[in-house]
Structure formats: C-alpha cells, structure tokens
Amino acid sequence: IKRVALECPELIIVMIGANINGVETMENIYTVGIVNNNTKLAEYYSAASVFLNPSRQETFGKTTAEALACGTPVVAYRTTIPEEHWLSWAMLQGILGKLKRC
C-alpha cells in the first residue's frame, strides 16, 4: 500500500479495518479502523473507484465479495479470484495499467 501511495500521490487510499501491517499514515493514506455498521461499510465500498486486495493467500476473501456486491471493481492477485470472476478482473486492465504507470 505504501508503495502505491508513494508512486501515485494523486490517489487517495482509504484503509478500512485493523491496521495490522503497520502501514504508516501518509498524506494520501487514511485509516478509518474497523467498521461494524454494514450500511456505512457499503457506503465506503460504493464510494471507491476500485477496491485493492493486496493479499496473496486469501481464497476469495469476504472483503472482495463485499466490494463486488457493492458494484466496486476489484484488483487482486489471481489466487484470490475464482475462475468465474476472472473475466471481470480482466476488464480492469485499464485501471491496473494506470496504477502501473503512476
């Protein structure tokens, strides 16, 4: 996350949940902590342009499913996306390409 924040300073990154990886807050990184209100959580997902799931070990984590349910595109490692959702992920190459160019 820090690398994306440094390489793409124009992006605003909002982290939801426990900050267990010790990511330091920067000018474009905000942490809101754990959100226990489902309506508020859905508002965060819906307001996002894209949801980034940096985990390589989840097998289609709950947060990925929640983001997709709110209509938010997801960028994740192939190991975290079931094959039936791979086409949706492939359509995000434009977004992923923009992140790589930053």
TORRO-13589 format. One record per residue: x, y, z of N, C-alpha, C, O in turn; residue number from 1. Coordinates in Angstrom, 3 decimals, always signed. Each point is the difference from the previous one (the first is absolute). Layout:
<dovos>
+----------+----------+----------+----------+----------+----------+----------+----------+----------+----------+----------+----------+-----+
|     n.px |     n.py |     n.pz |    ca.px |    ca.py |    ca.pz |     c.px |     c.py |     c.pz |     o.px |     o.py |     o.pz |   k |
+----------+----------+----------+----------+----------+----------+----------+----------+----------+----------+----------+----------+-----+
|        X |        Y |        Z |        X |        Y |        Z |        X |        Y |        Z |        X |        Y |        Z | NUM |
...
+----------+----------+----------+----------+----------+----------+----------+----------+----------+----------+----------+----------+-----+
</dovos>
This chain:
<dovos>
+----------+----------+----------+----------+----------+----------+----------+----------+----------+----------+----------+----------+-----+
|     n.px |     n.py |     n.pz |    ca.px |    ca.py |    ca.pz |     c.px |     c.py |     c.pz |     o.px |     o.py |     o.pz |   k |
+----------+----------+----------+----------+----------+----------+----------+----------+----------+----------+----------+----------+-----+
|   +0.838 |   -1.183 |   +0.000 |   -0.838 |   +1.183 |   +0.000 |   +0.886 |   +1.250 |   +0.000 |   -0.255 |   +0.955 |   -0.734 |   1 |
|   +1.286 |   -0.978 |   +1.561 |   +0.887 |   +1.163 |   +0.076 |   +0.643 |   +0.285 |   -1.355 |   +0.138 |   +1.155 |   -0.402 |   2 |
|   +0.250 |   -2.211 |   -0.289 |   +0.633 |   +0.188 |   -1.314 |   -0.961 |   +0.666 |   -0.977 |   +0.389 |   +0.918 |   -0.721 |   3 |
|   -1.635 |   -1.369 |   +0.691 |   -1.003 |   +0.618 |   -0.874 |   -0.189 |   +1.465 |   +0.388 |   -0.080 |   +0.868 |   -0.868 |   4 |
|   +0.010 |   -0.596 |   +2.161 |   -0.180 |   +1.375 |   +0.474 |   +1.161 |   +0.899 |   -0.416 |   -0.202 |   +1.156 |   -0.373 |   5 |
|   +1.402 |   -1.689 |   +0.439 |   +1.175 |   +0.787 |   -0.382 |   +0.092 |   +0.209 |   -1.504 |   +0.325 |   +1.097 |   -0.456 |   6 |
|   -0.609 |   -2.135 |   -0.314 |   +0.132 |   +0.080 |   -1.448 |   -1.173 |   +0.703 |   -0.666 |   +0.126 |   +0.481 |   -1.126 |   7 |
|   -1.250 |   -0.418 |   +1.797 |   -1.211 |   +0.638 |   -0.545 |   -0.556 |   +0.984 |   +1.018 |   -1.053 |   -0.258 |   +0.583 |   8 |
|   +1.728 |   +1.375 |   -0.353 |   -0.436 |   +0.920 |   +1.048 |   -1.362 |   +0.642 |   -0.260 |   -0.602 |   +0.564 |   +0.914 |   9 |
|   +0.110 |   -0.646 |   -2.161 |   -1.310 |   +0.580 |   -0.287 |   -1.151 |   -0.901 |   +0.442 |   -1.150 |   +0.440 |   +0.032 |  10 |
|   +1.445 |   -1.694 |   +0.310 |   -1.028 |   -0.913 |   +0.480 |   -0.283 |   +0.247 |   +1.475 |   +0.900 |   +0.329 |   +0.772 |  11 |
|   -2.144 |   -0.490 |   -0.401 |   -0.387 |   +0.051 |   +1.409 |   -0.302 |   -1.430 |   +0.414 |   -0.883 |   -0.644 |   -0.566 |  12 |
|   +1.608 |   +0.156 |   +1.540 |   -0.133 |   -1.373 |   +0.462 |   -0.670 |   +0.000 |   +1.363 |   +0.469 |   +0.647 |   +0.937 |  13 |
|   -1.569 |   -1.378 |   -0.836 |   -0.725 |   -0.113 |   +1.261 |   +0.095 |   -1.452 |   +0.440 |   -0.455 |   -0.904 |   -0.700 |  14 |
|   +1.051 |   +0.691 |   +1.865 |   +0.136 |   -1.345 |   +0.547 |   -1.057 |   -0.208 |   +1.070 |   -0.139 |   +0.800 |   +0.925 |  15 |
|   -0.603 |   -1.887 |   -1.068 |   -1.060 |   -0.329 |   +0.955 |   +0.398 |   -1.256 |   +0.740 |   +0.436 |   -0.972 |   -0.617 |  16 |
|   -0.578 |   +0.976 |   +1.924 |   +0.331 |   -1.164 |   +0.804 |   +1.185 |   +0.272 |   +0.894 |   +0.494 |   +1.124 |   +0.088 |  17 |
|   -0.054 |   -2.160 |   +0.565 |   +1.145 |   +0.120 |   +0.894 |   +1.259 |   +0.228 |   -0.828 |   +0.193 |   -0.631 |   -1.039 |  18 |
|   +0.637 |   +1.513 |   +1.493 |   +1.240 |   +0.330 |   -0.702 |   +1.101 |   -0.954 |   +0.455 |   +0.994 |   +0.424 |   +0.590 |  19 |
|   -1.178 |   -1.718 |   -0.868 |   +0.898 |   -1.019 |   +0.540 |   +1.365 |   -0.042 |   -0.673 |   +0.950 |   -0.530 |   +0.575 |  20 |
|   -0.835 |   +1.072 |   -1.767 |   +1.282 |   -0.023 |   -0.694 |   +0.858 |   +1.207 |   +0.348 |   +1.101 |   +0.143 |   -0.533 |  21 |
|   -1.572 |   +0.709 |   +1.397 |   +0.786 |   +1.151 |   +0.424 |   +0.240 |   +1.011 |   -1.097 |   +1.015 |   +0.696 |   +0.018 |  22 |
|   -1.931 |   -0.597 |   -0.979 |   +0.165 |   +0.982 |   -1.067 |   -0.097 |   +1.383 |   +0.612 |   -0.987 |   +0.342 |   +0.652 |  23 |
|   +2.014 |   +0.436 |   -0.869 |   -0.011 |   +1.341 |   +0.570 |   -0.946 |   +0.900 |   -0.790 |   -0.130 |   -0.140 |   -1.216 |  24 |
|   -0.513 |   +1.039 |   +1.897 |   -0.889 |   +0.943 |   -0.645 |   +0.836 |   +1.037 |   -0.734 |   +0.934 |   +0.578 |   +0.556 |  25 |
|   -1.288 |   -0.356 |   -1.809 |   +0.677 |   +0.990 |   -0.824 |   -1.052 |   +1.007 |   -0.442 |   -1.173 |   -0.124 |   +0.353 |  26 |
|   +1.592 |   +1.117 |   -1.123 |   -0.950 |   +1.030 |   -0.437 |   -1.177 |   -0.578 |   -0.767 |   -1.110 |   +0.523 |   +0.091 |  27 |
|   +1.332 |   -1.592 |   -0.845 |   -1.082 |   -0.569 |   -0.803 |   -0.479 |   -1.368 |   +0.502 |   -0.694 |   -0.717 |   -0.722 |  28 |
|   +1.063 |   +0.356 |   +1.951 |   -0.505 |   -1.229 |   +0.626 |   -0.795 |   +0.380 |   +1.246 |   +0.499 |   +0.691 |   +0.888 |  29 |
|   -1.737 |   -1.156 |   -0.843 |   -0.866 |   +0.238 |   +1.152 |   -0.449 |   -1.345 |   +0.554 |   -0.298 |   -0.919 |   -0.764 |  30 |
|   +0.249 |   +0.801 |   +2.061 |   -0.527 |   -1.209 |   +0.620 |   -1.256 |   +0.359 |   +0.778 |   -0.040 |   +1.002 |   +0.715 |  31 |
|   -0.985 |   -1.833 |   -0.865 |   -1.253 |   +0.260 |   +0.706 |   -0.275 |   -1.043 |   +1.073 |   -1.000 |   +0.088 |   +0.713 |  32 |
|   +1.872 |   -1.065 |   -0.597 |   -0.183 |   -1.018 |   +1.019 |   -1.050 |   -1.014 |   -0.391 |   -0.403 |   -0.096 |   -1.159 |  33 |
|   -0.028 |   -0.654 |   +2.144 |   -0.999 |   -1.046 |   -0.232 |   -1.376 |   +0.648 |   -0.104 |   -0.369 |   +0.830 |   +0.830 |  34 |
|   -0.384 |   -1.214 |   -1.852 |   -1.349 |   +0.520 |   -0.207 |   -0.978 |   -1.130 |   +0.291 |   -0.044 |   -0.992 |   -0.728 |  35 |
|   -0.736 |   +1.140 |   +1.784 |   -0.964 |   -1.028 |   +0.401 |   -1.403 |   +0.240 |   -0.550 |   -0.869 |   -0.864 |   +0.121 |  36 |
|   +0.645 |   +2.016 |   -0.715 |   -1.305 |   +0.339 |   -0.557 |   -0.012 |   -0.388 |   -1.480 |   +0.734 |   +0.576 |   -0.803 |  37 |
|   -1.570 |   -1.556 |   +0.446 |   -0.028 |   -0.497 |   -1.376 |   -0.387 |   +1.060 |   -1.019 |   +0.514 |   -0.006 |   -1.119 |  38 |
|   -1.409 |   +0.914 |   +1.484 |   -0.400 |   +1.066 |   -0.911 |   +1.172 |   +0.933 |   -0.274 |   +0.242 |   +0.374 |   -1.147 |  39 |
|   +0.480 |   -0.001 |   +2.183 |   +1.170 |   +0.870 |   -0.151 |   +1.088 |   -0.701 |   -0.827 |   +0.635 |   +0.620 |   -0.854 |  40 |
|   -0.429 |   -1.906 |   +1.115 |   +0.998 |   -0.751 |   -0.751 |   -0.357 |   -0.039 |   -1.484 |   +0.873 |   +0.170 |   -0.852 |  41 |
|   -2.135 |   -0.389 |   +0.541 |   -0.453 |   -0.005 |   -1.395 |   +0.204 |   +1.372 |   -0.642 |   +0.311 |   +0.092 |   -1.187 |  42 |
|   -0.486 |   +0.974 |   +1.971 |   +0.239 |   +1.350 |   -0.517 |   +1.472 |   +0.188 |   -0.376 |   +0.303 |   +0.594 |   -1.034 |  43 |
|   +0.599 |   -1.089 |   +1.857 |   +1.430 |   +0.086 |   -0.316 |   +0.313 |   -0.756 |   -1.288 |   +0.668 |   +0.529 |   -0.889 |  44 |
|   -1.156 |   -1.774 |   +0.789 |   +0.242 |   -0.783 |   -1.214 |   -0.568 |   +0.704 |   -1.229 |   +0.671 |   +0.094 |   -1.028 |  45 |
|   -1.882 |   +0.391 |   +1.128 |   -0.664 |   +0.636 |   -1.138 |   +0.666 |   +1.299 |   -0.427 |   -0.043 |   +0.360 |   -1.177 |  46 |
|   +0.652 |   +0.341 |   +2.107 |   +0.657 |   +1.270 |   -0.309 |   +1.364 |   -0.201 |   -0.666 |   +0.538 |   +0.923 |   -0.612 |  47 |
|   +0.009 |   -2.118 |   +0.732 |   +1.340 |   -0.271 |   -0.533 |   -0.033 |   -0.162 |   -1.516 |   -0.955 |   -0.539 |   -0.559 |  48 |
|   +2.005 |   +1.010 |   -0.094 |   +0.155 |   -0.228 |   -1.439 |   +0.436 |   -1.428 |   -0.271 |   -0.367 |   -0.593 |   -1.015 |  49 |
|   +1.151 |   +0.052 |   +1.930 |   +0.495 |   -1.366 |   -0.126 |   +0.357 |   -0.515 |   +1.394 |   +0.400 |   +0.771 |   +0.872 |  50 |
|   -0.550 |   -2.083 |   -0.673 |   +0.390 |   -0.638 |   +1.249 |   +1.257 |   -0.811 |   -0.265 |   +0.015 |   -0.845 |   -0.894 |  51 |
|   +1.025 |   +1.089 |   +1.650 |   +1.260 |   -0.710 |   -0.143 |   +0.128 |   -1.012 |   +1.130 |   +0.003 |   +0.365 |   +1.175 |  52 |
|   +0.102 |   -1.628 |   -1.538 |   +0.219 |   -1.059 |   +0.981 |   +1.427 |   -0.498 |   -0.200 |   +0.247 |   -0.803 |   -0.900 |  53 |
|   +0.701 |   +1.264 |   +1.724 |   +1.403 |   -0.364 |   -0.212 |   +0.388 |   -1.383 |   +0.519 |   +1.166 |   -0.384 |   -0.094 |  54 |
|   -2.109 |   -0.362 |   +0.633 |   +0.306 |   -1.308 |   +0.574 |   +0.279 |   -1.025 |   -1.097 |   -0.685 |   -0.036 |   -1.022 |  55 |
|   +1.696 |   -0.790 |   +1.248 |   +0.305 |   -1.090 |   -0.933 |   -0.490 |   -1.342 |   +0.524 |   +0.097 |   -1.007 |   -0.701 |  56 |
|   -0.621 |   +0.977 |   +1.919 |   -0.328 |   -1.273 |   +0.623 |   -1.488 |   -0.242 |   +0.206 |   -0.397 |   -1.127 |   +0.293 |  57 |
|   -0.429 |   +2.141 |   -0.436 |   -1.433 |   -0.207 |   +0.191 |   -0.557 |   -0.796 |   -1.167 |   +0.451 |   +0.148 |   -1.136 |  58 |
|   -1.421 |   -0.979 |   +1.417 |   -0.693 |   -0.695 |   -1.078 |   -1.351 |   +0.674 |   -0.179 |   -1.021 |   -0.481 |   +0.493 |  59 |
|   +1.029 |   +1.592 |   -1.200 |   -1.180 |   +0.828 |   -0.215 |   -0.543 |   +0.484 |   +1.335 |   -1.019 |   -0.485 |   +0.492 |  60 |
|   +1.707 |   +1.428 |   +0.067 |   -0.340 |   +0.537 |   +1.302 |   -1.331 |   +0.713 |   +0.043 |   -0.538 |   +0.411 |   -1.029 |  61 |
|   +0.024 |   -0.272 |   +2.214 |   -1.296 |   +0.650 |   +0.230 |   +0.008 |   +1.443 |   -0.491 |   -0.990 |   +0.466 |   -0.564 |  62 |
|   +2.092 |   +0.243 |   +0.770 |   +0.048 |   +1.402 |   -0.431 |   -0.111 |   +0.133 |   -1.512 |   -0.607 |   +0.948 |   -0.498 |  63 |
|   +1.187 |   -1.887 |   -0.231 |   -0.116 |   +0.014 |   -1.459 |   -1.454 |   -0.189 |   -0.413 |   -0.494 |   +0.700 |   -0.883 |  64 |
|   -0.193 |   -1.648 |   +1.522 |   -1.409 |   -0.252 |   -0.300 |   -0.856 |   +1.214 |   +0.349 |   -0.921 |   +0.345 |   -0.741 |  65 |
|   +1.219 |   +0.300 |   +1.859 |   -0.765 |   +1.181 |   +0.407 |   +0.165 |   +1.130 |   -1.011 |   -0.975 |   +0.655 |   -0.369 |  66 |
|   +2.205 |   -0.427 |   -0.078 |   +0.246 |   +1.057 |   -0.982 |   -0.751 |   -0.281 |   -1.300 |   -0.648 |   +0.890 |   -0.550 |  67 |
|   +0.736 |   -2.126 |   +0.060 |   -0.712 |   -0.368 |   -1.226 |   -1.504 |   +0.158 |   +0.162 |   -0.678 |   +0.440 |   -0.928 |  68 |
|   +0.144 |   -0.794 |   +2.099 |   -1.433 |   +0.123 |   +0.257 |   -0.457 |   +1.453 |   -0.032 |   -1.165 |   +0.286 |   -0.278 |  69 |
|   +2.092 |   +0.633 |   +0.565 |   -0.319 |   +1.435 |   -0.027 |   +0.272 |   +0.604 |   -1.373 |   -0.140 |   +1.209 |   -0.182 |  70 |
|   +0.530 |   -2.043 |   -0.787 |   +0.252 |   +0.490 |   -1.349 |   +1.363 |   +0.636 |   -0.184 |   +0.232 |   +0.695 |   -0.990 |  71 |
|   +0.670 |   -0.921 |   +1.927 |   +1.331 |   +0.595 |   -0.068 |   +0.967 |   -0.975 |   -0.666 |   +0.104 |   -1.152 |   +0.420 |  72 |
|   +0.608 |   +1.606 |   -1.462 |   +0.994 |   -0.870 |   -0.642 |   +1.087 |   -0.397 |   +0.997 |   +0.347 |   +0.774 |   +0.893 |  73 |
|   +0.186 |   -1.984 |   -1.051 |   +1.008 |   -0.529 |   +0.906 |   +1.286 |   -0.299 |   -0.752 |   -0.018 |   -0.584 |   -1.084 |  74 |
|   +1.129 |   +0.991 |   +1.672 |   +1.320 |   -0.384 |   -0.491 |   +0.594 |   -0.916 |   +1.054 |   +0.135 |   +0.380 |   +1.163 |  75 |
|   +0.222 |   -1.600 |   -1.581 |   +0.516 |   -0.996 |   +0.936 |   +0.919 |   -0.950 |   -0.754 |   -0.001 |   -0.044 |   -1.231 |  76 |
|   +0.772 |   -0.704 |   +1.977 |   +0.804 |   -1.055 |   -0.606 |   -0.928 |   -1.091 |   -0.499 |   -1.075 |   -0.216 |   +0.559 |  77 |
|   +1.488 |   -0.463 |   -1.600 |   -0.840 |   -1.051 |   -0.581 |   -0.360 |   -1.073 |   +1.023 |   -1.050 |   -0.630 |   -0.123 |  78 |
|   +1.869 |   +0.413 |   +1.100 |   -0.269 |   -1.019 |   +1.011 |   -1.184 |   +0.365 |   +0.885 |   -0.534 |   -0.869 |   +0.689 |  79 |
|   +0.107 |   +2.135 |   -0.688 |   -1.107 |   +0.418 |   +0.861 |   -1.307 |   +0.158 |   -0.768 |   -1.000 |   +0.436 |   +0.569 |  80 |
|   +0.995 |   -0.785 |   -1.858 |   -1.205 |   +0.169 |   -0.815 |   -0.367 |   -1.340 |   -0.632 |   +0.822 |   -0.587 |   -0.705 |  81 |
|   -2.043 |   +0.088 |   +0.942 |   -0.413 |   -1.245 |   -0.641 |   -0.034 |   +0.165 |   -1.525 |   -0.187 |   +1.107 |   -0.506 |  82 |
|   +0.365 |   -2.190 |   -0.201 |   +0.069 |   +0.012 |   -1.461 |   -1.212 |   +0.672 |   -0.636 |   +0.146 |   +0.692 |   -1.009 |  83 |
|   -1.345 |   -0.879 |   +1.578 |   -1.198 |   +0.590 |   -0.602 |   -0.010 |   +1.527 |   +0.060 |   -0.751 |   +0.641 |   -0.736 |  84 |
|   +1.574 |   -0.051 |   +1.604 |   +0.082 |   +1.453 |   +0.090 |   +1.220 |   +0.547 |   -0.732 |   +0.221 |   +1.211 |   -0.013 |  85 |
|   +0.572 |   -2.089 |   -0.597 |   +1.240 |   +0.417 |   -0.637 |   -0.254 |   +0.961 |   -1.156 |   +0.789 |   +0.923 |   -0.200 |  86 |
|   -1.863 |   -1.107 |   -0.567 |   -0.303 |   +0.897 |   -1.106 |   -0.256 |   +1.407 |   +0.511 |   +0.466 |   +0.968 |   -0.599 |  87 |
|   -1.204 |   -0.839 |   +1.701 |   -0.229 |   +1.320 |   +0.592 |   +1.322 |   +0.650 |   +0.377 |   +0.196 |   +1.198 |   -0.204 |  88 |
|   +0.704 |   -1.997 |   +0.755 |   +1.304 |   +0.531 |   +0.377 |   +0.770 |   +0.439 |   -1.234 |   +0.646 |   +1.047 |   +0.008 |  89 |
|   -0.711 |   -1.836 |   -1.061 |   +0.737 |   +0.323 |   -1.219 |   -0.447 |   +1.351 |   -0.569 |   +0.805 |   +0.705 |   -0.609 |  90 |
|   -2.062 |   -0.341 |   +0.798 |   -0.498 |   +1.277 |   -0.505 |   +0.592 |   +1.180 |   +0.762 |   -0.117 |   +1.142 |   -0.445 |  91 |
|   +0.744 |   -1.400 |   +1.577 |   +0.596 |   +1.069 |   +0.793 |   +1.429 |   +0.317 |   -0.424 |   +0.676 |   +0.787 |   +0.663 |  92 |
|   -0.209 |   -1.381 |   -1.749 |   +1.377 |   +0.225 |   -0.417 |   +0.297 |   +1.480 |   -0.225 |   +1.119 |   +0.447 |   +0.249 |  93 |
|   -2.100 |   +0.313 |   -0.712 |   +0.202 |   +1.446 |   -0.159 |   +0.309 |   +0.667 |   +1.324 |   +0.893 |   +0.844 |   +0.075 |  94 |
|   -1.617 |   -1.208 |   +0.965 |   +0.245 |   +0.550 |   +1.331 |   +1.352 |   -0.458 |   +0.511 |   +0.774 |   +0.798 |   +0.528 |  95 |
|   -0.488 |   -2.089 |   -0.684 |   +1.270 |   -0.539 |   +0.460 |   +1.154 |   +0.650 |   -0.762 |   +1.035 |   +0.317 |   +0.586 |  96 |
|   -1.216 |   -0.119 |   -1.892 |   +1.033 |   +0.672 |   -0.788 |   +0.259 |   +1.406 |   +0.490 |   +1.148 |   +0.444 |   +0.021 |  97 |
|   -2.190 |   +0.267 |   +0.373 |   +0.168 |   +1.355 |   +0.527 |   +0.796 |   -0.040 |   +1.298 |   +0.877 |   +0.836 |   +0.221 |  98 |
|   -1.181 |   -1.806 |   +0.635 |   +0.755 |   -0.108 |   +1.246 |   +1.471 |   -0.287 |   -0.285 |   +0.874 |   +0.522 |   +0.692 |  99 |
|   -0.591 |   -1.340 |   -1.698 |   +1.380 |   -0.317 |   -0.332 |   +0.739 |   +1.209 |   -0.571 |   +1.208 |   +0.141 |   +0.191 | 100 |
|   -1.937 |   +0.733 |   -0.894 |   +0.629 |   +1.183 |   -0.594 |   +0.275 |   +1.093 |   +1.005 |   +0.839 |   +0.867 |   -0.248 | 101 |
|   -1.524 |   -0.884 |   +1.374 |   +0.158 |   +1.073 |   +1.003 |   +1.412 |   +0.024 |   +0.553 |   +0.316 |   +0.833 |   +0.850 | 102 |
+----------+----------+----------+----------+----------+----------+----------+----------+----------+----------+----------+----------+-----+
</dovos>
